[in-house]
Structures are given as structure tokens and as C-alpha cells.
Amino acid sequence: MPRPEAGEESTAVVGQLRCVGASTVEAVGFWLAIALPLPTLVVLTAGVGTRTELLAVTGLLTANLLAFYIGHDYARPETDT
């Protein structure tokens, strides 16, 4: 059996790391999209009376949309049952 070249091995390792990194980023995005509405509701319930509070709500909503975009392809791995 021929031994792979050093460049081929490193390319395979980098490809595996990208796959792991991408799935991790998607998982974080997914869970942030689930969690971010809670602090948004807290700020909205307290009232948006100042510019700082308005910026906080805007930032939270923007972060939530970004998290939805990043995590929309996330899927739990299938388990054997």
C-alpha cells in the first residue's frame, strides 16, 4: 500500500479541522439563537427609555439574527437507539 505524501496528510488534517470547526461554530450559533431572546425580553420588559437601552436591544436583535444565520444548518448527530 503506498504511503501518502506529507502534503496530502496535512491537507487531510486541515480538512478535518475545518469540518470540526464549522460544526462547532454552527452549534454555538444555534444555541445562541435559542438563548438570545431571553435577555432581549428582559431589556424590553424593563423599558427602552434611553439611547443605551435602545442600542442594547438593537445589538441583541442583530446578534440574534446573526446567530440564526450561522446556526441554521446545525443538526444534532444521529444516535443509534
C-alpha positions as CSV (number, residue, x, y, z in Angstrom):
1,M,0.0,0.0,0.0
2,P,1.6,3.4,-1.0
3,R,2.3,5.8,1.8
4,P,0.6,9.3,1.3
5,E,2.9,12.2,0.8
6,A,3.4,14.7,3.7
7,G,1.4,17.4,1.9
8,E,-1.5,15.1,1.4
9,E,-1.6,14.2,5.1
10,S,-1.5,17.8,6.2
11,T,-4.3,18.7,3.7
12,A,-6.5,15.9,5.1
13,V,-5.8,17.0,8.7
14,V,-6.7,20.6,7.8
15,G,-9.9,19.5,6.1
16,Q,-10.9,17.5,9.2
17,L,-10.2,20.5,11.4
18,R,-12.3,22.8,9.2
19,C,-15.2,20.3,9.4
20,V,-14.9,20.2,13.2
21,G,-14.6,23.9,13.5
22,A,-17.5,24.6,11.2
23,S,-19.8,22.3,13.1
24,T,-18.7,23.9,16.4
25,V,-19.4,27.3,15.1
26,E,-22.8,26.2,13.8
27,A,-23.6,24.6,17.2
28,V,-22.7,27.8,19.0
29,G,-24.8,29.9,16.6
30,F,-27.7,27.6,17.0
31,W,-27.7,27.7,20.8
32,L,-27.1,31.5,20.9
33,A,-30.1,31.9,18.6
34,I,-32.1,30.0,21.2
35,A,-30.7,31.9,24.2
36,L,-30.5,35.5,23.0
37,P,-34.3,36.2,23.0
38,L,-34.3,35.9,26.8
39,P,-32.0,38.9,27.6
40,T,-33.8,40.8,24.8
41,L,-37.1,40.3,26.5
42,V,-35.6,41.3,29.9
43,V,-34.4,44.6,28.4
44,L,-37.7,45.2,26.6
45,T,-39.7,44.4,29.7
46,A,-37.6,46.9,31.7
47,G,-38.3,49.5,29.1
48,V,-36.3,51.3,26.4
49,G,-36.1,54.8,27.7
50,T,-32.5,55.7,27.0
51,R,-30.2,55.6,24.0
52,T,-28.1,53.0,25.7
53,E,-31.0,50.7,26.2
54,L,-32.1,51.2,22.6
55,L,-28.5,50.3,21.5
56,A,-28.6,47.2,23.7
57,V,-31.9,46.0,22.2
58,T,-30.6,46.7,18.7
59,G,-27.4,44.8,19.4
60,L,-29.2,41.9,20.9
61,L,-31.5,41.6,17.9
62,T,-28.6,41.9,15.5
63,A,-26.7,39.2,17.4
64,N,-29.8,37.0,17.4
65,L,-30.2,37.4,13.6
66,L,-26.5,36.6,13.0
67,A,-26.8,33.6,15.3
68,F,-29.8,32.3,13.3
69,Y,-27.9,32.7,10.1
70,I,-24.8,30.9,11.4
71,G,-26.6,28.1,13.2
72,H,-29.4,27.4,10.7
73,D,-27.7,24.3,9.3
74,Y,-26.8,22.8,12.7
75,A,-28.2,19.3,13.3
76,R,-27.6,17.0,16.2
77,P,-25.7,13.9,15.3
78,E,-27.8,10.9,14.9
79,T,-27.6,8.3,17.7
80,D,-28.1,4.6,17.4
81,T,-31.1,3.6,19.5
